């Protein structure tokens, strides 16, 4: 059930109406039922995997919280890790490793059984694991309510593609939501988030996706300018697509009085790769920081181990995104950028040079960082890792050939930078907050957004990109 579908809107509004009509004790049961129905539309059999994860981690949390013997606590944590990572490893990476082994041995990859990737497994696995680890670390007490915990694992607004929430933040909100009355403020704020997210998805992401798909599907037959336009198009698509999902998720939860974390903070405005990862897919970046990078030792064991820990973390982040070599290389690419930043950009001499250059230096740093991210998106988007150097070579040849883009291509490229410029103005002038604070202006703005969304929506628009992870 896609967010940008009439079925989702019907489920959301129907749940909302019944939610506030029910007694407080039944409200969370309704949210859980709606969440299970939401996932069952994707697959009823695969719903069992969520049930298994929830049962295992709820039990592990209880054991860890009550046991005094450290080996019992470690055993419960190990049970949680092995079960969740085992399921994730099998369903997400079995095909990848089988095909890789077959390729190395000269066998036929088609002889292996195709394993179906369960929707959302990467997201709910990390979410439920964070609960067990936090209980083990003593950061929170285990919940005694399986209903609330199960709802935490499969809460439908953020089930398929996050944000990846922490139990300490979300469990308490369920109790508060079950006891509060309907609030017009929550409905208005949530509806605005949903409207804005829908607009970004169907107006920007879907049309940019069409441009990117047409070129990348047959990359070898297109010239460099076409591939450059397609790469810029994917750069906008993946941001607008994923941030749109997060906005709709946050807005949907807000209708019930539940606040989900902000998952994007205009990452294309950053001037270095470290800040990019602080503002792109924030919930995932924080997860890898807290449960992988810091668990490996972080920066506590000197420069060499810090760099190694960064590289391992980004390698795993790339592998999390997809079971393919291009995602592995994409993770290593960003790991290399982070290593370079740690070695060069954080030094006093480099900062002194940048301070001396002033705004010109900041602009140059932004331009370089933006295009390093764009190069990374080529790795992310290609179907075969061998296409990556060919695409970059074609784009490089076009830029140095002296023959410019067509008028339409130039217009699109200018539009991409205009989009980034508008996000800069919005951040600097706080335009959305200004619009939201004026009722008349807000009605005009969001009314226009809704009309444009309805008029420009495509019936055959692609699903959200991160649904495949």
DRENDO-1510 file (C-alpha; in Angstrom, 1 decimal, always signed):
<recs>
REC; n; res; u; v; w
REC; 1; UNK; +0.0; +0.0; +0.0 .
REC; 2; UNK; +1.9; +3.0; -1.3 .
REC; 3; UNK; +1.6; +6.4; +0.5 .
REC; 4; UNK; +0.7; +8.1; -2.7 .
REC; 5; UNK; -2.4; +5.9; -3.2 .
REC; 6; UNK; -6.1; +6.3; -2.5 .
REC; 7; UNK; -6.0; +3.1; -0.4 .
REC; 8; UNK; -3.5; +4.6; +2.0 .
REC; 9; UNK; -5.4; +7.8; +2.4 .
REC; 10; UNK; -8.6; +5.8; +3.1 .
REC; 11; UNK; -6.7; +3.7; +5.7 .
REC; 12; UNK; -5.2; +6.7; +7.3 .
REC; 13; UNK; -8.4; +8.7; +7.6 .
REC; 14; UNK; -10.5; +5.7; +8.6 .
REC; 15; UNK; -8.1; +4.8; +11.3 .
REC; 16; UNK; -8.0; +8.5; +12.5 .
REC; 17; UNK; -11.8; +8.8; +12.7 .
REC; 18; UNK; -12.2; +5.5; +14.6 .
REC; 19; UNK; -9.2; +6.2; +16.8 .
REC; 20; UNK; -10.7; +9.2; +18.5 .
REC; 21; UNK; -14.1; +7.6; +18.7 .
REC; 22; UNK; -12.8; +4.6; +20.7 .
REC; 23; UNK; -12.2; +4.4; +24.4 .
REC; 24; UNK; -8.6; +5.0; +25.4 .
REC; 25; UNK; -7.9; +1.3; +26.1 .
REC; 26; UNK; -8.7; +0.3; +22.6 .
REC; 27; UNK; -6.9; +2.9; +20.6 .
REC; 28; UNK; -3.5; +1.2; +20.5 .
REC; 29; UNK; -5.2; -2.0; +19.5 .
REC; 30; UNK; -6.7; -0.1; +16.5 .
REC; 31; UNK; -3.3; +1.3; +15.5 .
REC; 32; UNK; -1.8; -2.2; +15.7 .
REC; 33; UNK; -4.6; -3.6; +13.6 .
REC; 34; UNK; -4.2; -0.9; +11.0 .
REC; 35; UNK; -0.4; -1.5; +10.9 .
REC; 36; UNK; -0.9; -5.2; +10.3 .
REC; 37; UNK; -3.4; -4.5; +7.6 .
REC; 38; UNK; -1.1; -2.0; +6.0 .
REC; 39; UNK; +1.7; -4.6; +5.8 .
REC; 40; UNK; -0.6; -7.5; +4.9 .
REC; 41; UNK; -1.5; -5.7; +1.7 .
REC; 42; UNK; +2.1; -6.2; +0.7 .
REC; 43; UNK; +2.4; -9.8; +1.9 .
REC; 44; UNK; +0.5; -11.8; +4.5 .
REC; 45; UNK; +3.0; -14.6; +4.8 .
REC; 46; UNK; +6.0; -12.2; +5.2 .
REC; 47; UNK; +4.1; -10.6; +8.1 .
REC; 48; UNK; +5.2; -13.6; +10.1 .
REC; 49; UNK; +8.8; -12.3; +10.1 .
REC; 50; UNK; +7.7; -9.1; +11.9 .
REC; 51; UNK; +5.9; -11.2; +14.5 .
REC; 52; UNK; +9.1; -13.4; +15.0 .
REC; 53; UNK; +11.3; -10.3; +15.4 .
REC; 54; UNK; +8.8; -8.7; +17.8 .
REC; 55; UNK; +8.5; -11.9; +20.0 .
REC; 56; UNK; +12.2; -12.5; +20.1 .
REC; 57; UNK; +13.2; -9.0; +21.0 .
REC; 58; UNK; +10.4; -8.5; +23.5 .
REC; 59; UNK; +11.5; -11.7; +25.2 .
REC; 60; UNK; +15.1; -10.7; +25.1 .
REC; 61; UNK; +14.3; -7.3; +26.6 .
REC; 62; UNK; +12.5; -9.0; +29.5 .
REC; 63; UNK; +15.3; -11.4; +30.2 .
REC; 64; UNK; +18.0; -8.7; +30.0 .
REC; 65; UNK; +16.1; -6.3; +32.2 .
REC; 66; UNK; +15.4; -8.9; +34.9 .
REC; 67; UNK; +18.5; -11.1; +34.9 .
REC; 68; UNK; +21.5; -10.4; +37.2 .
REC; 69; UNK; +23.8; -12.9; +35.6 .
REC; 70; UNK; +25.8; -11.2; +32.9 .
REC; 71; UNK; +26.0; -14.4; +30.8 .
REC; 72; UNK; +22.3; -14.7; +30.8 .
REC; 73; UNK; +22.0; -11.1; +29.7 .
REC; 74; UNK; +24.6; -11.6; +27.0 .
REC; 75; UNK; +22.9; -14.8; +25.8 .
REC; 76; UNK; +19.6; -12.9; +25.4 .
REC; 77; UNK; +21.3; -10.2; +23.5 .
REC; 78; UNK; +23.0; -12.8; +21.3 .
REC; 79; UNK; +19.6; -14.4; +20.6 .
REC; 80; UNK; +18.3; -11.1; +19.5 .
REC; 81; UNK; +21.3; -10.3; +17.3 .
REC; 82; UNK; +21.4; -13.8; +15.7 .
REC; 83; UNK; +17.7; -14.0; +15.0 .
REC; 84; UNK; +17.3; -10.5; +13.5 .
REC; 85; UNK; +20.6; -10.4; +11.6 .
REC; 86; UNK; +20.1; -14.0; +10.5 .
REC; 87; UNK; +16.7; -13.2; +9.0 .
REC; 88; UNK; +18.0; -10.0; +7.4 .
REC; 89; UNK; +21.1; -11.8; +6.1 .
REC; 90; UNK; +19.2; -14.7; +4.5 .
REC; 91; UNK; +16.3; -12.8; +3.0 .
REC; 92; UNK; +18.3; -9.8; +1.8 .
REC; 93; UNK; +21.7; -11.2; +0.9 .
REC; 94; UNK; +21.2; -14.9; +0.0 .
REC; 95; UNK; +20.7; -14.2; -3.7 .
REC; 96; UNK; +23.6; -11.8; -3.7 .
REC; 97; UNK; +26.1; -14.2; -2.2 .
REC; 98; UNK; +24.8; -17.1; -4.2 .
REC; 99; UNK; +25.2; -15.2; -7.4 .
REC; 100; UNK; +28.7; -13.9; -6.4 .
REC; 101; UNK; +29.9; -17.4; -5.5 .
REC; 102; UNK; +28.4; -18.8; -8.8 .
REC; 103; UNK; +30.2; -16.1; -10.8 .
REC; 104; UNK; +33.5; -16.8; -9.1 .
REC; 105; UNK; +33.1; -20.5; -9.7 .
REC; 106; UNK; +31.8; -20.2; -13.2 .
REC; 107; UNK; +28.4; -21.7; -12.2 .
REC; 108; UNK; +25.0; -20.7; -13.3 .
REC; 109; UNK; +23.4; -18.2; -10.9 .
REC; 110; UNK; +19.9; -19.1; -12.2 .
REC; 111; UNK; +20.3; -22.6; -10.6 .
REC; 112; UNK; +19.8; -21.1; -7.2 .
REC; 113; UNK; +16.4; -20.5; -5.6 .
REC; 114; UNK; +15.3; -16.9; -5.8 .
REC; 115; UNK; +14.7; -15.5; -2.3 .
REC; 116; UNK; +12.0; -12.9; -2.0 .
REC; 117; UNK; +13.0; -9.7; -0.2 .
REC; 118; UNK; +10.4; -8.8; +2.5 .
REC; 119; UNK; +9.3; -5.2; +2.4 .
REC; 120; UNK; +10.8; -3.1; +5.2 .
REC; 121; UNK; +13.0; -5.8; +6.6 .
REC; 122; UNK; +16.0; -3.5; +6.7 .
REC; 123; UNK; +14.1; -0.9; +8.7 .
REC; 124; UNK; +12.2; -2.9; +11.2 .
REC; 125; UNK; +15.2; -5.1; +11.9 .
REC; 126; UNK; +17.3; -2.1; +12.9 .
REC; 127; UNK; +14.5; -0.6; +14.8 .
REC; 128; UNK; +13.8; -3.6; +17.0 .
REC; 129; UNK; +17.5; -4.3; +17.4 .
REC; 130; UNK; +18.1; -0.8; +18.8 .
REC; 131; UNK; +15.5; -1.6; +21.5 .
REC; 132; UNK; +17.3; -4.8; +22.7 .
REC; 133; UNK; +20.7; -3.1; +22.6 .
REC; 134; UNK; +19.5; +0.0; +24.5 .
REC; 135; UNK; +18.0; -2.3; +27.2 .
REC; 136; UNK; +21.3; -4.2; +27.4 .
REC; 137; UNK; +23.2; -1.0; +27.7 .
REC; 138; UNK; +21.0; +0.3; +30.5 .
REC; 139; UNK; +19.7; +3.2; +28.5 .
REC; 140; UNK; +16.1; +2.2; +29.1 .
REC; 141; UNK; +14.0; -0.3; +30.9 .
REC; 142; UNK; +12.2; -3.1; +29.0 .
REC; 143; UNK; +8.6; -2.4; +28.4 .
REC; 144; UNK; +6.1; -4.7; +30.1 .
REC; 145; UNK; +3.5; -4.2; +27.3 .
REC; 146; UNK; +3.8; -6.5; +24.3 .
REC; 147; UNK; +1.0; -4.5; +22.6 .
REC; 148; UNK; +3.0; -1.3; +22.8 .
REC; 149; UNK; +6.2; -3.0; +21.8 .
REC; 150; UNK; +4.6; -4.8; +18.8 .
REC; 151; UNK; +3.2; -1.4; +17.7 .
REC; 152; UNK; +6.6; +0.1; +18.1 .
REC; 153; UNK; +8.0; -2.5; +15.7 .
REC; 154; UNK; +5.3; -2.2; +13.0 .
REC; 155; UNK; +3.7; +1.3; +13.4 .
REC; 156; UNK; +2.4; +1.8; +9.9 .
REC; 157; UNK; +3.4; +5.4; +9.1 .
REC; 158; UNK; +7.1; +4.6; +9.4 .
REC; 159; UNK; +7.1; +0.8; +8.9 .
REC; 160; UNK; +8.2; +0.5; +5.3 .
REC; 161; UNK; +11.0; +3.1; +5.1 .
REC; 162; UNK; +11.5; +4.8; +8.5 .
REC; 163; UNK; +12.5; +7.0; +10.1 .
REC; 164; UNK; +14.2; +4.4; +12.3 .
REC; 165; UNK; +12.9; +5.4; +15.7 .
REC; 166; UNK; +14.3; +4.5; +19.1 .
REC; 167; UNK; +12.0; +2.8; +21.6 .
REC; 168; UNK; +12.8; +5.3; +24.3 .
REC; 169; UNK; +11.3; +8.0; +22.1 .
REC; 170; UNK; +8.3; +6.2; +20.6 .
REC; 171; UNK; +6.9; +3.9; +23.3 .
REC; 172; UNK; +6.1; +6.7; +25.7 .
REC; 173; UNK; +4.3; +8.6; +22.9 .
REC; 174; UNK; +1.9; +5.7; +22.4 .
REC; 175; UNK; +0.7; +6.0; +25.9 .
REC; 176; UNK; +0.3; +9.7; +25.5 .
REC; 177; UNK; -1.5; +9.4; +22.2 .
REC; 178; UNK; -4.0; +6.9; +23.7 .
REC; 179; UNK; -5.0; +9.3; +26.4 .
REC; 180; UNK; -5.3; +12.6; +24.5 .
REC; 181; UNK; -8.2; +14.2; +22.8 .
REC; 182; UNK; -8.4; +15.2; +19.2 .
REC; 183; UNK; -6.3; +18.3; +18.6 .
REC; 184; UNK; -7.0; +20.5; +15.6 .
REC; 185; UNK; -3.4; +21.7; +15.7 .
REC; 186; UNK; -2.1; +18.2; +15.2 .
REC; 187; UNK; -4.5; +17.6; +12.3 .
REC; 188; UNK; -3.5; +20.9; +10.5 .
REC; 189; UNK; +0.2; +20.3; +11.0 .
REC; 190; UNK; +0.1; +16.7; +10.0 .
REC; 191; UNK; -2.0; +17.5; +6.9 .
REC; 192; UNK; +0.5; +20.1; +5.8 .
REC; 193; UNK; +3.4; +17.6; +6.1 .
REC; 194; UNK; +1.4; +15.0; +4.1 .
REC; 195; UNK; +0.5; +17.6; +1.4 .
REC; 196; UNK; +4.1; +18.8; +1.1 .
REC; 197; UNK; +5.4; +15.3; +1.0 .
REC; 198; UNK; +2.9; +14.2; -1.7 .
REC; 199; UNK; +3.8; +17.3; -3.8 .
REC; 200; UNK; +7.5; +16.5; -3.7 .
REC; 201; UNK; +6.9; +12.9; -4.6 .
REC; 202; UNK; +4.5; +13.2; -7.6 .
REC; 203; UNK; +5.7; +16.6; -8.9 .
REC; 204; UNK; +9.5; +16.3; -8.5 .
REC; 205; UNK; +10.5; +12.8; -7.7 .
REC; 206; UNK; +8.3; +10.9; -10.2 .
REC; 207; UNK; +9.1; +13.1; -13.2 .
REC; 208; UNK; +12.8; +13.2; -12.4 .
REC; 209; UNK; +12.7; +9.4; -12.1 .
REC; 210; UNK; +11.3; +9.1; -15.6 .
REC; 211; UNK; +14.3; +11.1; -17.0 .
REC; 212; UNK; +16.8; +9.0; -15.0 .
REC; 213; UNK; +15.2; +5.7; -15.9 .
REC; 214; UNK; +15.1; +6.4; -19.6 .
REC; 215; UNK; +18.9; +7.1; -19.7 .
REC; 216; UNK; +20.2; +4.6; -17.1 .
REC; 217; UNK; +18.2; +1.7; -18.5 .
REC; 218; UNK; +20.3; +1.9; -21.7 .
REC; 219; UNK; +23.2; +4.0; -20.6 .
REC; 220; UNK; +25.5; +2.7; -23.3 .
REC; 221; UNK; +23.5; +4.3; -26.2 .
REC; 222; UNK; +23.3; +7.9; -24.7 .
REC; 223; UNK; +25.7; +10.8; -25.0 .
REC; 224; UNK; +27.4; +12.4; -22.1 .
REC; 225; UNK; +25.0; +15.4; -21.8 .
REC; 226; UNK; +22.0; +13.0; -21.7 .
REC; 227; UNK; +23.7; +11.0; -18.9 .
REC; 228; UNK; +24.6; +14.2; -17.0 .
REC; 229; UNK; +21.0; +15.4; -17.1 .
REC; 230; UNK; +19.9; +11.9; -16.0 .
REC; 231; UNK; +22.4; +11.9; -13.1 .
REC; 232; UNK; +21.2; +15.3; -11.9 .
REC; 233; UNK; +17.6; +14.1; -12.3 .
REC; 234; UNK; +18.4; +11.1; -10.1 .
REC; 235; UNK; +20.1; +13.4; -7.6 .
REC; 236; UNK; +16.8; +15.3; -7.2 .
REC; 237; UNK; +14.7; +12.2; -7.4 .
REC; 238; UNK; +16.2; +10.3; -4.6 .
REC; 239; UNK; +16.2; +13.3; -2.3 .
REC; 240; UNK; +12.6; +14.4; -3.1 .
REC; 241; UNK; +11.4; +10.8; -3.1 .
REC; 242; UNK; +12.9; +9.7; +0.2 .
REC; 243; UNK; +12.3; +13.0; +2.0 .
REC; 244; UNK; +8.7; +13.0; +0.7 .
REC; 245; UNK; +8.2; +9.6; +2.3 .
REC; 246; UNK; +9.6; +10.9; +5.6 .
REC; 247; UNK; +7.4; +13.9; +5.5 .
REC; 248; UNK; +4.3; +11.8; +4.8 .
REC; 249; UNK; +5.3; +9.5; +7.6 .
REC; 250; UNK; +5.8; +12.3; +10.1 .
REC; 251; UNK; +2.5; +14.0; +9.0 .
REC; 252; UNK; +0.6; +10.7; +9.3 .
REC; 253; UNK; +1.9; +10.1; +12.8 .
REC; 254; UNK; +1.3; +13.7; +13.9 .
REC; 255; UNK; -2.5; +13.2; +13.2 .
REC; 256; UNK; -2.5; +10.8; +16.1 .
REC; 257; UNK; -0.4; +13.1; +18.3 .
REC; 258; UNK; +2.9; +11.2; +17.7 .
REC; 259; UNK; +6.1; +13.0; +16.7 .
REC; 260; UNK; +8.6; +11.1; +14.5 .
REC; 261; UNK; +12.1; +12.5; +14.1 .
REC; 262; UNK; +13.1; +14.6; +11.2 .
REC; 263; UNK; +15.0; +12.4; +8.7 .
REC; 264; UNK; +16.4; +15.1; +6.3 .
REC; 265; UNK; +17.7; +18.5; +6.9 .
REC; 266; UNK; +18.5; +19.9; +3.4 .
REC; 267; UNK; +21.6; +17.8; +2.9 .
REC; 268; UNK; +22.4; +19.3; -0.5 .
REC; 269; UNK; +23.4; +22.5; +1.1 .
REC; 270; UNK; +26.3; +21.1; +3.0 .
REC; 271; UNK; +29.9; +22.0; +2.3 .
REC; 272; UNK; +31.6; +18.8; +3.5 .
REC; 273; UNK; +30.7; +15.1; +3.4 .
REC; 274; UNK; +30.5; +14.7; +7.2 .
REC; 275; UNK; +27.8; +17.3; +7.4 .
REC; 276; UNK; +26.0; +15.7; +4.5 .
REC; 277; UNK; +25.7; +12.4; +6.5 .
REC; 278; UNK; +24.5; +14.3; +9.5 .
REC; 279; UNK; +21.7; +15.7; +7.5 .
REC; 280; UNK; +20.9; +12.8; +5.0 .
REC; 281; UNK; +18.8; +9.9; +6.3 .
REC; 282; UNK; +19.5; +11.1; +9.8 .
REC; 283; UNK; +17.9; +8.2; +11.6 .
REC; 284; UNK; +20.1; +5.6; +9.7 .
REC; 285; UNK; +23.2; +7.7; +10.1 .
REC; 286; UNK; +22.6; +7.9; +13.9 .
REC; 287; UNK; +21.9; +4.2; +14.0 .
REC; 288; UNK; +25.2; +3.3; +12.4 .
REC; 289; UNK; +27.0; +5.9; +14.6 .
REC; 290; UNK; +25.5; +4.6; +17.9 .
REC; 291; UNK; +25.5; +0.8; +17.2 .
REC; 292; UNK; +28.4; +0.3; +14.8 .
REC; 293; UNK; +30.9; +3.1; +14.8 .
REC; 294; UNK; +30.9; +3.7; +18.6 .
REC; 295; UNK; +30.6; -0.1; +19.3 .
REC; 296; UNK; +33.8; -0.5; +17.3 .
REC; 297; UNK; +35.5; +2.1; +19.4 .
REC; 298; UNK; +34.7; +5.3; +17.6 .
REC; 299; UNK; +37.6; +7.8; +17.9 .
REC; 300; UNK; +38.8; +6.6; +21.3 .
REC; 301; UNK; +41.7; +4.5; +20.1 .
REC; 302; UNK; +43.7; +6.9; +18.0 .
REC; 303; UNK; +43.6; +8.2; +14.4 .
REC; 304; UNK; +44.4; +4.9; +12.7 .
REC; 305; UNK; +41.6; +2.9; +14.4 .
REC; 306; UNK; +39.2; +5.9; +13.9 .
REC; 307; UNK; +39.8; +5.7; +10.2 .
REC; 308; UNK; +39.3; +1.9; +10.2 .
REC; 309; UNK; +36.1; +2.2; +12.1 .
REC; 310; UNK; +34.8; +4.8; +9.7 .
REC; 311; UNK; +35.6; +2.6; +6.7 .
REC; 312; UNK; +33.9; -0.4; +8.3 .
REC; 313; UNK; +30.8; +1.6; +9.2 .
REC; 314; UNK; +30.4; +3.0; +5.7 .
REC; 315; UNK; +31.0; -0.4; +4.1 .
REC; 316; UNK; +28.2; -1.8; +6.2 .
REC; 317; UNK; +26.0; +1.2; +5.4 .
REC; 318; UNK; +26.5; +0.6; +1.7 .
REC; 319; UNK; +25.7; -3.1; +2.1 .
REC; 320; UNK; +22.6; -2.2; +4.1 .
REC; 321; UNK; +21.3; -0.2; +1.2 .
REC; 322; UNK; +21.3; -3.1; -1.2 .
REC; 323; UNK; +22.6; -6.6; -2.0 .
REC; 324; UNK; +24.8; -5.6; -5.0 .
REC; 325; UNK; +28.4; -4.7; -5.5 .
REC; 326; UNK; +27.5; -1.1; -6.6 .
REC; 327; UNK; +26.1; -0.5; -3.1 .
REC; 328; UNK; +29.3; -1.9; -1.5 .
REC; 329; UNK; +31.5; +0.3; -3.6 .
REC; 330; UNK; +29.1; +3.3; -2.9 .
REC; 331; UNK; +29.6; +2.7; +0.8 .
REC; 332; UNK; +33.4; +2.5; +0.4 .
REC; 333; UNK; +33.3; +5.6; -1.8 .
REC; 334; UNK; +31.6; +7.6; +0.9 .
REC; 335; UNK; +33.9; +6.0; +3.5 .
REC; 336; UNK; +36.9; +7.3; +1.5 .
REC; 337; UNK; +35.4; +10.8; +1.4 .
REC; 338; UNK; +34.9; +10.7; +5.2 .
REC; 339; UNK; +38.5; +9.5; +5.6 .
REC; 340; UNK; +39.7; +12.3; +3.4 .
REC; 341; UNK; +37.7; +14.8; +5.4 .
REC; 342; UNK; +39.0; +13.5; +8.6 .
REC; 343; UNK; +42.6; +13.7; +7.4 .
REC; 344; UNK; +42.5; +17.0; +5.5 .
REC; 345; UNK; +39.5; +19.1; +6.1 .
REC; 346; UNK; +39.6; +19.0; +9.9 .
REC; 347; UNK; +43.2; +20.3; +10.1 .
REC; 348; UNK; +43.9; +23.8; +11.4 .
REC; 349; UNK; +45.7; +24.8; +8.2 .
REC; 350; UNK; +42.8; +23.8; +6.0 .
REC; 351; UNK; +40.4; +25.7; +8.1 .
REC; 352; UNK; +42.6; +28.7; +8.1 .
REC; 353; UNK; +42.7; +28.7; +4.3 .
REC; 354; UNK; +39.0; +28.3; +4.0 .
REC; 355; UNK; +38.4; +31.2; +6.5 .
REC; 356; UNK; +40.7; +33.3; +4.4 .
REC; 357; UNK; +38.8; +32.6; +1.2 .
REC; 358; UNK; +35.5; +33.7; +2.8 .
REC; 359; UNK; +32.2; +33.2; +0.9 .
REC; 360; UNK; +34.1; +32.2; -2.3 .
REC; 361; UNK; +35.7; +29.3; -0.5 .
REC; 362; UNK; +32.4; +28.3; +1.1 .
REC; 363; UNK; +30.8; +28.3; -2.4 .
REC; 364; UNK; +33.6; +26.3; -3.9 .
REC; 365; UNK; +33.4; +23.8; -1.0 .
REC; 366; UNK; +29.7; +23.4; -1.5 .
REC; 367; UNK; +30.1; +22.9; -5.3 .
REC; 368; UNK; +32.7; +20.3; -4.8 .
REC; 369; UNK; +30.9; +18.4; -2.1 .
REC; 370; UNK; +27.6; +18.5; -4.1 .
REC; 371; UNK; +29.3; +16.9; -7.1 .
REC; 372; UNK; +31.1; +14.3; -5.0 .
REC; 373; UNK; +27.6; +13.3; -3.7 .
REC; 374; UNK; +26.3; +13.3; -7.3 .
REC; 375; UNK; +29.2; +11.0; -8.4 .
REC; 376; UNK; +28.2; +8.7; -5.6 .
REC; 377; UNK; +24.6; +8.7; -6.8 .
REC; 378; UNK; +25.9; +7.3; -10.2 .
REC; 379; UNK; +27.2; +4.3; -8.2 .
REC; 380; UNK; +24.0; +4.0; -6.4 .
REC; 381; UNK; +21.8; +4.1; -9.5 .
REC; 382; UNK; +23.7; +1.8; -12.0 .
REC; 383; UNK; +22.5; -1.7; -12.4 .
REC; 384; UNK; +26.0; -3.1; -13.1 .
REC; 385; UNK; +29.1; -1.8; -11.5 .
REC; 386; UNK; +30.9; -1.9; -14.9 .
REC; 387; UNK; +28.6; +0.9; -16.1 .
REC; 388; UNK; +30.0; +3.4; -13.6 .
REC; 389; UNK; +33.3; +4.2; -15.3 .
REC; 390; UNK; +31.6; +4.3; -18.7 .
REC; 391; UNK; +29.0; +6.8; -17.6 .
REC; 392; UNK; +31.7; +9.1; -15.9 .
REC; 393; UNK; +33.8; +8.8; -19.1 .
REC; 394; UNK; +30.9; +9.8; -21.3 .
REC; 395; UNK; +30.0; +12.8; -19.0 .
REC; 396; UNK; +33.7; +13.9; -18.9 .
REC; 397; UNK; +34.0; +13.7; -22.7 .
REC; 398; UNK; +30.8; +15.8; -23.1 .
REC; 399; UNK; +32.1; +18.5; -20.7 .
REC; 400; UNK; +35.5; +18.7; -22.4 .
REC; 401; UNK; +34.4; +18.3; -26.0 .
REC; 402; UNK; +33.3; +21.9; -26.6 .
REC; 403; UNK; +29.8; +20.9; -27.7 .
REC; 404; UNK; +27.2; +22.2; -25.3 .
REC; 405; UNK; +23.9; +20.7; -24.2 .
REC; 406; UNK; +20.7; +21.2; -26.1 .
REC; 407; UNK; +18.4; +24.0; -25.0 .
REC; 408; UNK; +16.1; +21.6; -23.0 .
REC; 409; UNK; +19.1; +19.9; -21.3 .
REC; 410; UNK; +20.6; +23.3; -20.3 .
REC; 411; UNK; +17.2; +24.4; -19.0 .
REC; 412; UNK; +16.9; +21.3; -16.8 .
REC; 413; UNK; +20.5; +21.7; -15.5 .
REC; 414; UNK; +19.7; +25.3; -14.6 .
REC; 415; UNK; +16.5; +24.0; -12.9 .
REC; 416; UNK; +18.4; +21.7; -10.7 .
REC; 417; UNK; +20.6; +24.5; -9.4 .
REC; 418; UNK; +17.6; +26.7; -9.0 .
REC; 419; UNK; +16.0; +24.0; -6.9 .
REC; 420; UNK; +19.1; +23.9; -4.6 .
REC; 421; UNK; +19.0; +27.7; -4.6 .
REC; 422; UNK; +15.4; +27.8; -3.4 .
REC; 423; UNK; +16.2; +25.3; -0.6 .
REC; 424; UNK; +19.0; +27.7; +0.5 .
REC; 425; UNK; +16.6; +30.7; +0.5 .
REC; 426; UNK; +14.0; +28.6; +2.4 .
REC; 427; UNK; +16.6; +27.7; +5.0 .
REC; 428; UNK; +18.0; +31.2; +5.3 .
REC; 429; UNK; +14.6; +33.0; +5.4 .
REC; 430; UNK; +12.7; +30.2; +7.1 .
REC; 431; UNK; +10.0; +30.5; +4.4 .
REC; 432; UNK; +7.9; +27.4; +5.4 .
REC; 433; UNK; +7.6; +28.6; +9.0 .
REC; 434; UNK; +6.6; +32.0; +7.8 .
REC; 435; UNK; +3.9; +30.6; +5.6 .
REC; 436; UNK; +2.6; +28.3; +8.4 .
REC; 437; UNK; +2.4; +31.2; +10.8 .
REC; 438; UNK; +0.0; +33.1; +8.5 .
REC; 439; UNK; -3.4; +31.4; +8.1 .
REC; 440; UNK; -4.4; +33.1; +4.9 .
REC; 441; UNK; -1.0; +32.5; +3.3 .
REC; 442; UNK; -0.9; +28.9; +4.4 .
REC; 443; UNK; -4.4; +28.2; +2.9 .
REC; 444; UNK; -3.2; +29.7; -0.4 .
REC; 445; UNK; +0.1; +27.9; -0.4 .
REC; 446; UNK; -1.1; +24.4; +0.6 .
REC; 447; UNK; -4.2; +24.8; -1.5 .
REC; 448; UNK; -1.9; +25.4; -4.6 .
REC; 449; UNK; +0.3; +22.4; -3.5 .
REC; 450; UNK; -2.7; +20.1; -3.3 .
REC; 451; UNK; -4.2; +21.2; -6.6 .
REC; 452; UNK; -0.8; +20.8; -8.4 .
REC; 453; UNK; -0.4; +17.4; -6.9 .
REC; 454; UNK; -3.8; +16.2; -8.1 .
REC; 455; UNK; -3.3; +17.7; -11.6 .
REC; 456; UNK; +0.3; +16.5; -12.1 .
REC; 457; UNK; +0.1; +13.1; -10.4 .
REC; 458; UNK; +0.9; +10.2; -12.7 .
REC; 459; UNK; -1.1; +7.0; -12.5 .
REC; 460; UNK; +2.0; +4.9; -13.4 .
REC; 461; UNK; +4.4; +6.7; -11.2 .
REC; 462; UNK; +7.2; +4.6; -9.6 .
REC; 463; UNK; +7.1; +3.4; -6.1 .
REC; 464; UNK; +9.2; +5.0; -3.4 .
REC; 465; UNK; +12.9; +4.2; -4.0 .
REC; 466; UNK; +13.6; +3.0; -0.4 .
REC; 467; UNK; +10.8; +0.5; -0.5 .
REC; 468; UNK; +13.3; -1.9; -2.1 .
REC; 469; UNK; +15.6; -1.8; +1.0 .
</recs>
